[in-house]
Amino acid sequence: MNFLWLIVIGLIAGWLAGMIAGGVGFGILGDIILGILGSFVGGYLFNALGVSAGGGTLGTIIVATIGAVVLVVLLRLIRRV
C-alpha cells in the first residue's frame, strides 16, 4: 500500500509542478518520476532550512511539489547552457 501511495503522491506533485513551472505536464510516467524525485529534493530543502510543512498527505504533496518545481527549473537552466 505504501508503494501505491508513493506513486499517487508522485503523480499529483509532478503534475502540479508541471503546471506551476511550465504550464504542461510531462506525461503520467514523467509526472510520477518528477514527483518522487521532487519529494526527496523538497524534503532535503525543508530539512536544511529547518522548516516544517506539517504532516499528513497535504504536507507531503506541498513538499514534493516544491521540490519538483525546483527540479524543473534546474533542468531548464541546464538545458539552456
PDB file with one MODEL, atoms N, CA, C and O in Angstrom:
MODEL        1
ATOM      1  N   MET A   1       0.818  -1.192   0.000  1.00  0.00           N
ATOM      2  CA  MET A   1       0.000   0.000   0.000  1.00  0.00           C
ATOM      3  C   MET A   1       0.865   1.260   0.000  1.00  0.00           C
ATOM      4  O   MET A   1       0.506   2.257  -0.626  1.00  0.00           O
ATOM      5  N   ASN A   2       2.011   1.221   0.704  1.00  0.00           N
ATOM      6  CA  ASN A   2       2.881   2.390   0.748  1.00  0.00           C
ATOM      7  C   ASN A   2       3.442   2.716  -0.627  1.00  0.00           C
ATOM      8  O   ASN A   2       3.576   3.889  -0.977  1.00  0.00           O
ATOM      9  N   PHE A   3       3.773   1.700  -1.410  1.00  0.00           N
ATOM     10  CA  PHE A   3       4.298   1.927  -2.750  1.00  0.00           C
ATOM     11  C   PHE A   3       3.246   2.587  -3.631  1.00  0.00           C
ATOM     12  O   PHE A   3       3.567   3.492  -4.401  1.00  0.00           O
ATOM     13  N   LEU A   4       2.009   2.152  -3.529  1.00  0.00           N
ATOM     14  CA  LEU A   4       0.917   2.750  -4.288  1.00  0.00           C
ATOM     15  C   LEU A   4       0.720   4.206  -3.881  1.00  0.00           C
ATOM     16  O   LEU A   4       0.500   5.066  -4.734  1.00  0.00           O
ATOM     17  N   TRP A   5       0.797   4.483  -2.590  1.00  0.00           N
ATOM     18  CA  TRP A   5       0.650   5.844  -2.094  1.00  0.00           C
ATOM     19  C   TRP A   5       1.798   6.726  -2.607  1.00  0.00           C
ATOM     20  O   TRP A   5       1.573   7.890  -2.940  1.00  0.00           O
ATOM     21  N   LEU A   6       3.009   6.196  -2.675  1.00  0.00           N
ATOM     22  CA  LEU A   6       4.156   6.920  -3.211  1.00  0.00           C
ATOM     23  C   LEU A   6       3.906   7.291  -4.675  1.00  0.00           C
ATOM     24  O   LEU A   6       4.216   8.408  -5.088  1.00  0.00           O
ATOM     25  N   ILE A   7       3.363   6.389  -5.442  1.00  0.00           N
ATOM     26  CA  ILE A   7       3.057   6.639  -6.844  1.00  0.00           C
ATOM     27  C   ILE A   7       1.988   7.726  -6.974  1.00  0.00           C
ATOM     28  O   ILE A   7       2.119   8.624  -7.806  1.00  0.00           O
ATOM     29  N   VAL A   8       0.947   7.653  -6.171  1.00  0.00           N
ATOM     30  CA  VAL A   8      -0.141   8.636  -6.238  1.00  0.00           C
ATOM     31  C   VAL A   8       0.365  10.028  -5.854  1.00  0.00           C
ATOM     32  O   VAL A   8       0.072  11.003  -6.546  1.00  0.00           O
ATOM     33  N   ILE A   9       1.118  10.130  -4.765  1.00  0.00           N
ATOM     34  CA  ILE A   9       1.675  11.416  -4.335  1.00  0.00           C
ATOM     35  C   ILE A   9       2.638  11.941  -5.397  1.00  0.00           C
ATOM     36  O   ILE A   9       2.622  13.133  -5.707  1.00  0.00           O
ATOM     37  N   GLY A  10       3.467  11.076  -5.952  1.00  0.00           N
ATOM     38  CA  GLY A  10       4.390  11.481  -7.005  1.00  0.00           C
ATOM     39  C   GLY A  10       3.671  12.001  -8.234  1.00  0.00           C
ATOM     40  O   GLY A  10       4.096  12.989  -8.834  1.00  0.00           O
ATOM     41  N   LEU A  11       2.589  11.347  -8.612  1.00  0.00           N
ATOM     42  CA  LEU A  11       1.804  11.779  -9.770  1.00  0.00           C
ATOM     43  C   LEU A  11       1.196  13.157  -9.527  1.00  0.00           C
ATOM     44  O   LEU A  11       1.270  14.030 -10.391  1.00  0.00           O
ATOM     45  N   ILE A  12       0.607  13.351  -8.375  1.00  0.00           N
ATOM     46  CA  ILE A  12      -0.012  14.642  -8.050  1.00  0.00           C
ATOM     47  C   ILE A  12       1.038  15.743  -8.000  1.00  0.00           C
ATOM     48  O   ILE A  12       0.852  16.805  -8.595  1.00  0.00           O
ATOM     49  N   ALA A  13       2.134  15.501  -7.299  1.00  0.00           N
ATOM     50  CA  ALA A  13       3.178  16.517  -7.156  1.00  0.00           C
ATOM     51  C   ALA A  13       3.842  16.825  -8.500  1.00  0.00           C
ATOM     52  O   ALA A  13       4.114  17.988  -8.799  1.00  0.00           O
ATOM     53  N   GLY A  14       4.101  15.816  -9.300  1.00  0.00           N
ATOM     54  CA  GLY A  14       4.703  16.029 -10.610  1.00  0.00           C
ATOM     55  C   GLY A  14       3.796  16.809 -11.535  1.00  0.00           C
ATOM     56  O   GLY A  14       4.255  17.688 -12.265  1.00  0.00           O
ATOM     57  N   TRP A  15       2.518  16.495 -11.511  1.00  0.00           N
ATOM     58  CA  TRP A  15       1.559  17.207 -12.340  1.00  0.00           C
ATOM     59  C   TRP A  15       1.457  18.668 -11.906  1.00  0.00           C
ATOM     60  O   TRP A  15       1.460  19.570 -12.744  1.00  0.00           O
ATOM     61  N   LEU A  16       1.368  18.899 -10.597  1.00  0.00           N
ATOM     62  CA  LEU A  16       1.316  20.273 -10.088  1.00  0.00           C
ATOM     63  C   LEU A  16       2.570  21.051 -10.450  1.00  0.00           C
ATOM     64  O   LEU A  16       2.488  22.216 -10.840  1.00  0.00           O
ATOM     65  N   ALA A  17       3.727  20.419 -10.324  1.00  0.00           N
ATOM     66  CA  ALA A  17       4.983  21.090 -10.672  1.00  0.00           C
ATOM     67  C   ALA A  17       5.023  21.427 -12.154  1.00  0.00           C
ATOM     68  O   ALA A  17       5.492  22.500 -12.532  1.00  0.00           O
ATOM     69  N   GLY A  18       4.542  20.531 -12.988  1.00  0.00           N
ATOM     70  CA  GLY A  18       4.484  20.799 -14.413  1.00  0.00           C
ATOM     71  C   GLY A  18       3.581  21.982 -14.725  1.00  0.00           C
ATOM     72  O   GLY A  18       3.897  22.801 -15.588  1.00  0.00           O
ATOM     73  N   MET A  19       2.462  22.070 -14.025  1.00  0.00           N
ATOM     74  CA  MET A  19       1.536  23.180 -14.232  1.00  0.00           C
ATOM     75  C   MET A  19       2.124  24.504 -13.732  1.00  0.00           C
ATOM     76  O   MET A  19       1.968  25.541 -14.378  1.00  0.00           O
ATOM     77  N   ILE A  20       2.793  24.465 -12.590  1.00  0.00           N
ATOM     78  CA  ILE A  20       3.347  25.678 -11.991  1.00  0.00           C
ATOM     79  C   ILE A  20       4.555  26.168 -12.780  1.00  0.00           C
ATOM     80  O   ILE A  20       4.644  27.352 -13.104  1.00  0.00           O
ATOM     81  N   ALA A  21       5.466  25.286 -13.085  1.00  0.00           N
ATOM     82  CA  ALA A  21       6.742  25.691 -13.689  1.00  0.00           C
ATOM     83  C   ALA A  21       6.705  25.776 -15.202  1.00  0.00           C
ATOM     84  O   ALA A  21       7.477  26.535 -15.788  1.00  0.00           O
ATOM     85  N   GLY A  22       5.837  25.026 -15.848  1.00  0.00           N
ATOM     86  CA  GLY A  22       5.921  25.006 -17.288  1.00  0.00           C
ATOM     87  C   GLY A  22       4.609  25.125 -18.023  1.00  0.00           C
ATOM     88  O   GLY A  22       4.594  25.325 -19.237  1.00  0.00           O
ATOM     89  N   GLY A  23       3.515  25.006 -17.316  1.00  0.00           N
ATOM     90  CA  GLY A  23       2.233  25.107 -17.971  1.00  0.00           C
ATOM     91  C   GLY A  23       1.715  23.818 -18.578  1.00  0.00           C
ATOM     92  O   GLY A  23       0.559  23.765 -18.999  1.00  0.00           O
ATOM     93  N   VAL A  24       2.532  22.779 -18.637  1.00  0.00           N
ATOM     94  CA  VAL A  24       2.099  21.485 -19.162  1.00  0.00           C
ATOM     95  C   VAL A  24       2.646  20.376 -18.274  1.00  0.00           C
ATOM     96  O   VAL A  24       3.634  20.565 -17.565  1.00  0.00           O
ATOM     97  N   GLY A  25       2.006  19.240 -18.322  1.00  0.00           N
ATOM     98  CA  GLY A  25       2.516  18.088 -17.596  1.00  0.00           C
ATOM     99  C   GLY A  25       3.603  17.404 -18.412  1.00  0.00           C
ATOM    100  O   GLY A  25       3.915  17.826 -19.525  1.00  0.00           O
ATOM    101  N   PHE A  26       4.167  16.361 -17.859  1.00  0.00           N
ATOM    102  CA  PHE A  26       5.242  15.630 -18.512  1.00  0.00           C
ATOM    103  C   PHE A  26       4.818  14.213 -18.860  1.00  0.00           C
ATOM    104  O   PHE A  26       5.672  13.351 -19.066  1.00  0.00           O
ATOM    105  N   GLY A  27       3.540  13.959 -18.931  1.00  0.00           N
ATOM    106  CA  GLY A  27       3.034  12.606 -19.148  1.00  0.00           C
ATOM    107  C   GLY A  27       2.923  11.903 -17.804  1.00  0.00           C
ATOM    108  O   GLY A  27       3.508  12.348 -16.816  1.00  0.00           O
ATOM    109  N   ILE A  28       2.197  10.841 -17.767  1.00  0.00           N
ATOM    110  CA  ILE A  28       1.957  10.159 -16.491  1.00  0.00           C
ATOM    111  C   ILE A  28       3.253   9.659 -15.876  1.00  0.00           C
ATOM    112  O   ILE A  28       3.511   9.907 -14.698  1.00  0.00           O
ATOM    113  N   LEU A  29       4.065   8.967 -16.644  1.00  0.00           N
ATOM    114  CA  LEU A  29       5.311   8.422 -16.112  1.00  0.00           C
ATOM    115  C   LEU A  29       6.275   9.545 -15.723  1.00  0.00           C
ATOM    116  O   LEU A  29       6.917   9.477 -14.675  1.00  0.00           O
ATOM    117  N   GLY A  30       6.377  10.564 -16.555  1.00  0.00           N
ATOM    118  CA  GLY A  30       7.251  11.699 -16.250  1.00  0.00           C
ATOM    119  C   GLY A  30       6.814  12.427 -15.001  1.00  0.00           C
ATOM    120  O   GLY A  30       7.654  12.826 -14.195  1.00  0.00           O
ATOM    121  N   ASP A  31       5.499  12.612 -14.819  1.00  0.00           N
ATOM    122  CA  ASP A  31       4.976  13.268 -13.620  1.00  0.00           C
ATOM    123  C   ASP A  31       5.279  12.460 -12.365  1.00  0.00           C
ATOM    124  O   ASP A  31       5.647  13.019 -11.331  1.00  0.00           O
ATOM    125  N   ILE A  32       5.123  11.149 -12.460  1.00  0.00           N
ATOM    126  CA  ILE A  32       5.390  10.289 -11.305  1.00  0.00           C
ATOM    127  C   ILE A  32       6.864  10.369 -10.914  1.00  0.00           C
ATOM    128  O   ILE A  32       7.194  10.548  -9.741  1.00  0.00           O
ATOM    129  N   ILE A  33       7.740  10.237 -11.897  1.00  0.00           N
ATOM    130  CA  ILE A  33       9.178  10.286 -11.607  1.00  0.00           C
ATOM    131  C   ILE A  33       9.568  11.651 -11.059  1.00  0.00           C
ATOM    132  O   ILE A  33      10.311  11.743 -10.083  1.00  0.00           O
ATOM    133  N   LEU A  34       9.065  12.715 -11.689  1.00  0.00           N
ATOM    134  CA  LEU A  34       9.356  14.068 -11.231  1.00  0.00           C
ATOM    135  C   LEU A  34       8.860  14.287  -9.805  1.00  0.00           C
ATOM    136  O   LEU A  34       9.563  14.882  -8.988  1.00  0.00           O
ATOM    137  N   GLY A  35       7.669  13.816  -9.504  1.00  0.00           N
ATOM    138  CA  GLY A  35       7.113  13.973  -8.161  1.00  0.00           C
ATOM    139  C   GLY A  35       7.880  13.192  -7.106  1.00  0.00           C
ATOM    140  O   GLY A  35       8.098  13.691  -6.002  1.00  0.00           O
ATOM    141  N   ILE A  36       8.288  11.984  -7.431  1.00  0.00           N
ATOM    142  CA  ILE A  36       9.036  11.173  -6.464  1.00  0.00           C
ATOM    143  C   ILE A  36      10.406  11.784  -6.216  1.00  0.00           C
ATOM    144  O   ILE A  36      10.828  11.910  -5.067  1.00  0.00           O
ATOM    145  N   LEU A  37      11.105  12.165  -7.281  1.00  0.00           N
ATOM    146  CA  LEU A  37      12.406  12.825  -7.098  1.00  0.00           C
ATOM    147  C   LEU A  37      12.241  14.169  -6.390  1.00  0.00           C
ATOM    148  O   LEU A  37      13.066  14.557  -5.563  1.00  0.00           O
ATOM    149  N   GLY A  38      11.164  14.866  -6.729  1.00  0.00           N
ATOM    150  CA  GLY A  38      10.883  16.144  -6.076  1.00  0.00           C
ATOM    151  C   GLY A  38      10.632  16.006  -4.590  1.00  0.00           C
ATOM    152  O   GLY A  38      10.962  16.907  -3.819  1.00  0.00           O
ATOM    153  N   SER A  39      10.052  14.887  -4.176  1.00  0.00           N
ATOM    154  CA  SER A  39       9.822  14.686  -2.746  1.00  0.00           C
ATOM    155  C   SER A  39      11.141  14.569  -1.988  1.00  0.00           C
ATOM    156  O   SER A  39      11.259  15.041  -0.857  1.00  0.00           O
ATOM    157  N   PHE A  40      12.123  13.941  -2.612  1.00  0.00           N
ATOM    158  CA  PHE A  40      13.441  13.854  -1.976  1.00  0.00           C
ATOM    159  C   PHE A  40      14.111  15.223  -1.919  1.00  0.00           C
ATOM    160  O   PHE A  40      14.661  15.607  -0.887  1.00  0.00           O
ATOM    161  N   VAL A  41      14.063  15.960  -3.029  1.00  0.00           N
ATOM    162  CA  VAL A  41      14.668  17.294  -3.075  1.00  0.00           C
ATOM    163  C   VAL A  41      13.957  18.230  -2.100  1.00  0.00           C
ATOM    164  O   VAL A  41      14.605  18.955  -1.344  1.00  0.00           O
ATOM    165  N   GLY A  42      12.639  18.213  -2.119  1.00  0.00           N
ATOM    166  CA  GLY A  42      11.866  19.061  -1.211  1.00  0.00           C
ATOM    167  C   GLY A  42      12.114  18.715   0.243  1.00  0.00           C
ATOM    168  O   GLY A  42      12.252  19.606   1.082  1.00  0.00           O
ATOM    169  N   GLY A  43      12.173  17.433   0.545  1.00  0.00           N
ATOM    170  CA  GLY A  43      12.461  17.001   1.914  1.00  0.00           C
ATOM    171  C   GLY A  43      13.823  17.474   2.371  1.00  0.00           C
ATOM    172  O   GLY A  43      13.983  17.921   3.506  1.00  0.00           O
ATOM    173  N   TYR A  44      14.807  17.376   1.487  1.00  0.00           N
ATOM    174  CA  TYR A  44      16.155  17.843   1.814  1.00  0.00           C
ATOM    175  C   TYR A  44      16.156  19.352   2.054  1.00  0.00           C
ATOM    176  O   TYR A  44      16.726  19.825   3.037  1.00  0.00           O
ATOM    177  N   LEU A  45      15.517  20.109   1.157  1.00  0.00           N
ATOM    178  CA  LEU A  45      15.491  21.565   1.289  1.00  0.00           C
ATOM    179  C   LEU A  45      14.776  22.007   2.566  1.00  0.00           C
ATOM    180  O   LEU A  45      15.272  22.863   3.299  1.00  0.00           O
ATOM    181  N   PHE A  46      13.621  21.423   2.822  1.00  0.00           N
ATOM    182  CA  PHE A  46      12.872  21.792   4.019  1.00  0.00           C
ATOM    183  C   PHE A  46      13.647  21.437   5.281  1.00  0.00           C
ATOM    184  O   PHE A  46      13.634  22.188   6.257  1.00  0.00           O
ATOM    185  N   ASN A  47      14.321  20.291   5.259  1.00  0.00           N
ATOM    186  CA  ASN A  47      15.129  19.861   6.399  1.00  0.00           C
ATOM    187  C   ASN A  47      16.315  20.796   6.608  1.00  0.00           C
ATOM    188  O   ASN A  47      16.619  21.165   7.742  1.00  0.00           O
ATOM    189  N   ALA A  48      16.986  21.182   5.522  1.00  0.00           N
ATOM    190  CA  ALA A  48      18.153  22.063   5.614  1.00  0.00           C
ATOM    191  C   ALA A  48      17.769  23.442   6.125  1.00  0.00           C
ATOM    192  O   ALA A  48      18.543  24.082   6.837  1.00  0.00           O
ATOM    193  N   LEU A  49      16.579  23.901   5.766  1.00  0.00           N
ATOM    194  CA  LEU A  49      16.112  25.213   6.218  1.00  0.00           C
ATOM    195  C   LEU A  49      15.441  25.161   7.578  1.00  0.00           C
ATOM    196  O   LEU A  49      15.151  26.205   8.162  1.00  0.00           O
ATOM    197  N   GLY A  50      15.191  23.979   8.085  1.00  0.00           N
ATOM    198  CA  GLY A  50      14.542  23.826   9.386  1.00  0.00           C
ATOM    199  C   GLY A  50      13.070  24.192   9.357  1.00  0.00           C
ATOM    200  O   GLY A  50      12.513  24.627  10.365  1.00  0.00           O
ATOM    201  N   VAL A  51      12.438  24.015   8.201  1.00  0.00           N
ATOM    202  CA  VAL A  51      11.036  24.371   8.015  1.00  0.00           C
ATOM    203  C   VAL A  51      10.201  23.093   7.997  1.00  0.00           C
ATOM    204  O   VAL A  51      10.636  22.057   7.494  1.00  0.00           O
ATOM    205  N   SER A  52       9.009  23.184   8.549  1.00  0.00           N
ATOM    206  CA  SER A  52       8.096  22.053   8.517  1.00  0.00           C
ATOM    207  C   SER A  52       6.846  22.428   7.728  1.00  0.00           C
ATOM    208  O   SER A  52       6.274  23.496   7.946  1.00  0.00           O
ATOM    209  N   ALA A  53       6.426  21.574   6.828  1.00  0.00           N
ATOM    210  CA  ALA A  53       5.212  21.813   6.049  1.00  0.00           C
ATOM    211  C   ALA A  53       4.011  21.166   6.717  1.00  0.00           C
ATOM    212  O   ALA A  53       2.916  21.154   6.153  1.00  0.00           O
ATOM    213  N   GLY A  54       4.203  20.641   7.887  1.00  0.00           N
ATOM    214  CA  GLY A  54       3.123  19.937   8.557  1.00  0.00           C
ATOM    215  C   GLY A  54       3.128  18.475   8.144  1.00  0.00           C
ATOM    216  O   GLY A  54       3.851  18.080   7.230  1.00  0.00           O
ATOM    217  N   GLY A  55       2.349  17.710   8.797  1.00  0.00           N
ATOM    218  CA  GLY A  55       2.315  16.290   8.483  1.00  0.00           C
ATOM    219  C   GLY A  55       1.155  15.952   7.580  1.00  0.00           C
ATOM    220  O   GLY A  55       0.405  16.828   7.149  1.00  0.00           O
ATOM    221  N   GLY A  56       1.020  14.704   7.306  1.00  0.00           N
ATOM    222  CA  GLY A  56      -0.106  14.226   6.529  1.00  0.00           C
ATOM    223  C   GLY A  56       0.086  14.334   5.033  1.00  0.00           C
ATOM    224  O   GLY A  56       1.160  14.671   4.536  1.00  0.00           O
ATOM    225  N   THR A  57      -0.971  14.041   4.349  1.00  0.00           N
ATOM    226  CA  THR A  57      -0.937  13.980   2.897  1.00  0.00           C
ATOM    227  C   THR A  57      -0.710  15.350   2.269  1.00  0.00           C
ATOM    228  O   THR A  57       0.097  15.477   1.348  1.00  0.00           O
ATOM    229  N   LEU A  58      -1.399  16.365   2.747  1.00  0.00           N
ATOM    230  CA  LEU A  58      -1.257  17.693   2.167  1.00  0.00           C
ATOM    231  C   LEU A  58       0.160  18.229   2.330  1.00  0.00           C
ATOM    232  O   LEU A  58       0.709  18.804   1.391  1.00  0.00           O
ATOM    233  N   GLY A  59       0.757  18.052   3.493  1.00  0.00           N
ATOM    234  CA  GLY A  59       2.133  18.479   3.709  1.00  0.00           C
ATOM    235  C   GLY A  59       3.102  17.751   2.805  1.00  0.00           C
ATOM    236  O   GLY A  59       4.048  18.347   2.289  1.00  0.00           O
ATOM    237  N   THR A  60       2.870  16.476   2.612  1.00  0.00           N
ATOM    238  CA  THR A  60       3.717  15.680   1.730  1.00  0.00           C
ATOM    239  C   THR A  60       3.611  16.161   0.293  1.00  0.00           C
ATOM    240  O   THR A  60       4.620  16.262  -0.404  1.00  0.00           O
ATOM    241  N   ILE A  61       2.397  16.459  -0.157  1.00  0.00           N
ATOM    242  CA  ILE A  61       2.202  16.955  -1.519  1.00  0.00           C
ATOM    243  C   ILE A  61       2.857  18.315  -1.697  1.00  0.00           C
ATOM    244  O   ILE A  61       3.446  18.580  -2.745  1.00  0.00           O
ATOM    245  N   ILE A  62       2.767  19.179  -0.699  1.00  0.00           N
ATOM    246  CA  ILE A  62       3.383  20.512  -0.780  1.00  0.00           C
ATOM    247  C   ILE A  62       4.892  20.399  -0.889  1.00  0.00           C
ATOM    248  O   ILE A  62       5.500  21.030  -1.754  1.00  0.00           O
ATOM    249  N   VAL A  63       5.505  19.604  -0.025  1.00  0.00           N
ATOM    250  CA  VAL A  63       6.960  19.429  -0.050  1.00  0.00           C
ATOM    251  C   VAL A  63       7.415  18.826  -1.371  1.00  0.00           C
ATOM    252  O   VAL A  63       8.387  19.292  -1.965  1.00  0.00           O
ATOM    253  N   ALA A  64       6.720  17.792  -1.834  1.00  0.00           N
ATOM    254  CA  ALA A  64       7.092  17.133  -3.085  1.00  0.00           C
ATOM    255  C   ALA A  64       6.915  18.071  -4.277  1.00  0.00           C
ATOM    256  O   ALA A  64       7.733  18.062  -5.196  1.00  0.00           O
ATOM    257  N   THR A  65       5.867  18.870  -4.270  1.00  0.00           N
ATOM    258  CA  THR A  65       5.625  19.805  -5.367  1.00  0.00           C
ATOM    259  C   THR A  65       6.697  20.879  -5.424  1.00  0.00           C
ATOM    260  O   THR A  65       7.199  21.199  -6.501  1.00  0.00           O
ATOM    261  N   ILE A  66       7.051  21.434  -4.280  1.00  0.00           N
ATOM    262  CA  ILE A  66       8.105  22.451  -4.247  1.00  0.00           C
ATOM    263  C   ILE A  66       9.427  21.863  -4.724  1.00  0.00           C
ATOM    264  O   ILE A  66      10.144  22.499  -5.496  1.00  0.00           O
ATOM    265  N   GLY A  67       9.753  20.665  -4.278  1.00  0.00           N
ATOM    266  CA  GLY A  67      10.971  20.006  -4.739  1.00  0.00           C
ATOM    267  C   GLY A  67      10.944  19.733  -6.233  1.00  0.00           C
ATOM    268  O   GLY A  67      11.960  19.886  -6.911  1.00  0.00           O
ATOM    269  N   ALA A  68       9.797  19.332  -6.747  1.00  0.00           N
ATOM    270  CA  ALA A  68       9.678  19.059  -8.180  1.00  0.00           C
ATOM    271  C   ALA A  68       9.784  20.338  -9.006  1.00  0.00           C
ATOM    272  O   ALA A  68      10.361  20.328 -10.094  1.00  0.00           O
ATOM    273  N   VAL A  69       9.230  21.442  -8.496  1.00  0.00           N
ATOM    274  CA  VAL A  69       9.371  22.730  -9.193  1.00  0.00           C
ATOM    275  C   VAL A  69      10.839  23.130  -9.256  1.00  0.00           C
ATOM    276  O   VAL A  69      11.310  23.610 -10.287  1.00  0.00           O
ATOM    277  N   VAL A  70      11.562  22.933  -8.159  1.00  0.00           N
ATOM    278  CA  VAL A  70      12.999  23.232  -8.145  1.00  0.00           C
ATOM    279  C   VAL A  70      13.716  22.381  -9.186  1.00  0.00           C
ATOM    280  O   VAL A  70      14.584  22.883  -9.900  1.00  0.00           O
ATOM    281  N   LEU A  71      13.367  21.110  -9.283  1.00  0.00           N
ATOM    282  CA  LEU A  71      13.974  20.227 -10.289  1.00  0.00           C
ATOM    283  C   LEU A  71      13.677  20.691 -11.711  1.00  0.00           C
ATOM    284  O   LEU A  71      14.566  20.688 -12.562  1.00  0.00           O
ATOM    285  N   VAL A  72      12.439  21.089 -11.973  1.00  0.00           N
ATOM    286  CA  VAL A  72      12.070  21.553 -13.311  1.00  0.00           C
ATOM    287  C   VAL A  72      12.870  22.799 -13.680  1.00  0.00           C
ATOM    288  O   VAL A  72      13.388  22.902 -14.792  1.00  0.00           O
ATOM    289  N   VAL A  73      12.969  23.734 -12.756  1.00  0.00           N
ATOM    290  CA  VAL A  73      13.717  24.968 -13.016  1.00  0.00           C
ATOM    291  C   VAL A  73      15.189  24.655 -13.268  1.00  0.00           C
ATOM    292  O   VAL A  73      15.786  25.198 -14.198  1.00  0.00           O
ATOM    293  N   LEU A  74      15.776  23.787 -12.451  1.00  0.00           N
ATOM    294  CA  LEU A  74      17.181  23.415 -12.652  1.00  0.00           C
ATOM    295  C   LEU A  74      17.397  22.710 -13.984  1.00  0.00           C
ATOM    296  O   LEU A  74      18.376  22.986 -14.677  1.00  0.00           O
ATOM    297  N   LEU A  75      16.501  21.809 -14.346  1.00  0.00           N
ATOM    298  CA  LEU A  75      16.625  21.105 -15.629  1.00  0.00           C
ATOM    299  C   LEU A  75      16.546  22.074 -16.800  1.00  0.00           C
ATOM    300  O   LEU A  75      17.276  21.927 -17.780  1.00  0.00           O
ATOM    301  N   ARG A  76      15.678  23.048 -16.705  1.00  0.00           N
ATOM    302  CA  ARG A  76      15.560  24.028 -17.792  1.00  0.00           C
ATOM    303  C   ARG A  76      16.787  24.916 -17.874  1.00  0.00           C
ATOM    304  O   ARG A  76      17.187  25.314 -18.968  1.00  0.00           O
ATOM    305  N   LEU A  77      17.393  25.232 -16.737  1.00  0.00           N
ATOM    306  CA  LEU A  77      18.628  26.022 -16.751  1.00  0.00           C
ATOM    307  C   LEU A  77      19.766  25.229 -17.373  1.00  0.00           C
ATOM    308  O   LEU A  77      20.570  25.778 -18.125  1.00  0.00           O
ATOM    309  N   ILE A  78      19.838  23.939 -17.062  1.00  0.00           N
ATOM    310  CA  ILE A  78      20.895  23.087 -17.600  1.00  0.00           C
ATOM    311  C   ILE A  78      20.720  22.909 -19.108  1.00  0.00           C
ATOM    312  O   ILE A  78      21.702  22.928 -19.849  1.00  0.00           O
ATOM    313  N   ARG A  79      19.495  22.739 -19.561  1.00  0.00           N
ATOM    314  CA  ARG A  79      19.246  22.544 -20.995  1.00  0.00           C
ATOM    315  C   ARG A  79      19.623  23.770 -21.819  1.00  0.00           C
ATOM    316  O   ARG A  79      20.051  23.631 -22.965  1.00  0.00           O
ATOM    317  N   ARG A  80      19.475  24.954 -21.262  1.00  0.00           N
ATOM    318  CA  ARG A  80      19.793  26.189 -21.986  1.00  0.00           C
ATOM    319  C   ARG A  80      21.284  26.374 -22.179  1.00  0.00           C
ATOM    320  O   ARG A  80      21.716  27.019 -23.134  1.00  0.00           O
ATOM    321  N   VAL A  81      22.075  25.812 -21.275  1.00  0.00           N
ATOM    322  CA  VAL A  81      23.531  26.017 -21.351  1.00  0.00           C
ATOM    323  C   VAL A  81      24.142  25.158 -22.419  1.00  0.00           C
ATOM    324  O   VAL A  81      25.354  25.198 -22.625  1.00  0.00           O
TER     325      VAL A  81
ENDMDL
END
